[in-house]
């Protein structure tokens, strides 16, 4: 490890990893409270190397980024490592790891439980059971939308629209039918522009396991054009974890 590790430390802190660094052999180890991801950084052969744990974070990072795998010796608990040719590329990779560490199951569920418990404690002193249910749903849906905004990089999964006020976070398996864990699972839904959110919720569109946007025969041709689904569309970056939820949506919501 070079004596000057300032750039590595800055890159980690900029991405939100504020615990560390801890020296581990030739690596600097970082993590963050409330984030399941751990990263190890080092500089070698004129490039930066990042190792990541746990495996579920590393798998999603490896699928999304065309990063060059690093075959050298990794920390014993790391799931994968990549070689990053520049500080900019390293920063992008670290930010994505940080986002996934915050939103993948069950991190969002843990945050939801903590916030709901605090809200309910206040509500019970002055409100009814109905108010308690309302608190749970409001807190959960707010956390869920924020998580999907991060997971989908602030862009509609179908249209690419990126104006935050236009974006919604519909569930594939609706709140009323889901467990708390399913409600807070970022794979149970898509970030969609408002008009596509309504179409998805009402079953006029759905999504196949391989990402093809499915359009109901009950949606008139004119409306298909208005919605922008009159030509083939595909949702990229779907994970196997999305498939059970999308299957539920096709079986129970989609108007075939």
N, C-alpha and C positions, 0 to 999 in steps of 0.2 A: 504493500500500500504506500503510495507517495506520501511524503510528509505533509504536504499541503492538501488537505481534503475539503477546503472551503467550498469549492464548486459542488461537490457531492452533497455536502450538508445543506447548502442553499437550495439545491434542486429538491431534496427531500422535504424541507420545510415549506417551500413554495407549493408543493403538492398536498400539504396537510399532514405530513408525518412528523409530529411534534414530540415524540418520545424517542430519545436516543440523541446521538449515536452511541451504540455499544460496540466496541471492538470485538470482532469474532474472527480469529485467524487473520486473513488478509482482507476482511470485509468490514463495512460499517453497517450495523443493523438498526433499522428504524421501524416504529409502528405508531399507532395513535389510539387513544381511548375511543371506544365505540366503533372501532374499525377492525374487522377480522383479518385484514391483510397485514403481512409482515414483509418488508423488503430489505434486501442486502445490496449494498453498492460497493463497487471498487473500480479503479481505473487500471487498465492493463493494455499493453501493446497499442497505445495511442487511441483507445476507445474506452467508453464507459460500459460496464457490465452491471445488469440488474438481475437479481434472483428474487423469486416471489414464492410465498406460501399464503394460504393453503392451495391445494390442487384445484378446487373449483374456481378460484379466482384466476389462477394461472391458465386454466383451460380456456376461459372466455377471452383472456388477453391474447393468447396464442392464436385464437380463431380470428380475431378482429384485426390484429396488426401483423403486417408482413415483416416482422422483426426477425433478424438473423439469430438463430439459436446458438447458444454458447455451450461448447462441449467440455470446458474445463471443469475442475473440481469445484462443486458447489457446497454451500453449507448443508449439513446433514438433513435439516428439516425443510429445505427449499424444494418446491415441486418442479420448478423450471427456471431457466436463466436465458437471457438474451443479451446480445451485443448491440450497443447503441452508438452510432458513429459520431453523434454530436450532442451538445448540451440541449439543444432544442428538442431533438428526438427523445432524449432521456426524459425531459420534462413532460412531454406528451404521454409517454408510457407510464410514468409515475402517477400522473393525474388520473389516467384511466384505471390503474390499479387501485388508487384511493377511492374512486367512485364505486367500483365493483365491491370493494371491501365494506363500503357503507350500505349498499342497497341489496346485495344478494341475500337470499334466505340464510339465516333467520335474523339478520341484523336489524332490518326494518321492523320486524315483529317485536324485538326486544325494546326498541325505542317507543313503539306504539303502546306496549304494555305499561311502560314507565309513565308516559304522558297521560294515558287514559286513567291510570290509578290516581295520579295527582288531581286530574280534573274531576273525577268521580268523588274523590274525598271532599272537594269543595261543594260539588253539586248535591251530595246526599244530605248536607246540613240544611238545605233549603228547597230541594226539588224532588220531583217524583221519579219513579222508575222509568217513565217515558223520557224524562230529561236525561237520565243516565244512558239510555240507549242512543239518544241523539248525540250525546258527547262522544260516545265510542265511535259512531259512524263519522262524525265531523272530523275528529282527530285522525282517524284511520285514513279517510279519503284525502285529507290534506297531506299527510305524510306520504301516501302512495303517489300522489301526483308529483310531489317534489322528487321522489325517488325515480319515477319514470322520466322526468325531465332530465335527470342526470344520466340514466341508463341509455336513453336514446339521443343523447347529446343535444337536447333541446330542439329536435326536429321531428315533424310528423313522420311516422314510419312508412306511410304510403305516398304522401304528396311532397314531403320535404319542407313544408312550411315551417318557419322558425320564429314566428312572432309569438312570444310567450302567451299573450292574452288570447290568442286564437286556439291554443292547444288544450286538449282534455286528456283524461287518463281513464278510459273505459276498461272495465274488467271483461275478460272472456267468460269466466264463470262469475256471475254477478254476486255482489255483496250479500244479498239475501240467501243465496244458496251455498255460500262458501264458509269454511272455517276461518278463524282468525289468521292462521298461518297462510291459508290460500289467499285471503283478502290482502295480505301484505307481501305477497310473493310477486316480485317484479316480472316474473314470467307469465303471470295471469293477466295479461292485457297488453295493450299497445299505446304509445303516445300518438294521438290522432288530432288533426284539425277538427274544429267543432262540427262541421257538416259531415265529416266522415265518422266522427264519434257517434252522432245520432244514427247514421246508417248502420253502423256496427251494432249499437245497442238494440236497434229495432230489427236486426236480422236481415237487412237488405244487402249487406256484404258480410263476408267472413274471410278466413284465410286458411289455406291448406297447410299441411305439415311442412311442405317445401317452400312456403312463402307466397304462393300464387294467390292474388286477391280474387275471391269468388263472388260473383254478382248474382243476386237472386233474379229468377225469371219474373218475379213480381215487381221489379223496378223498371218503370217505363224507359224507353230508349232516350227520350229527351232528358229525363232526370239523370240517367247514366252520364250523359254529356256534361250536365251542370256539375255533377259531383266529380267529374274527371276520371270515371272508371269505365268509360266507353272503349278504352283501349287496354290491352293487357298491362297489369300492374303487379309488382312483386315486392314483398317485404324482405329486405335483406337482414342478415345477422340473427336469424332465428336460431335458438338453441333447442336441443332435445327436450329441455325442461318446459319449453312452450307447448309442446305437442299435446299433452293431456288436457290442458286448458282450451286450446284451440279445437280439439276434438269435442269437448263438452259444448263449446259454442256452436259448432256445426250441427251437433245432435239436438240441441235444445233451443237455440236462438235463431239460427240461420233459416230463412224462409226459402227453401229449395225451389 
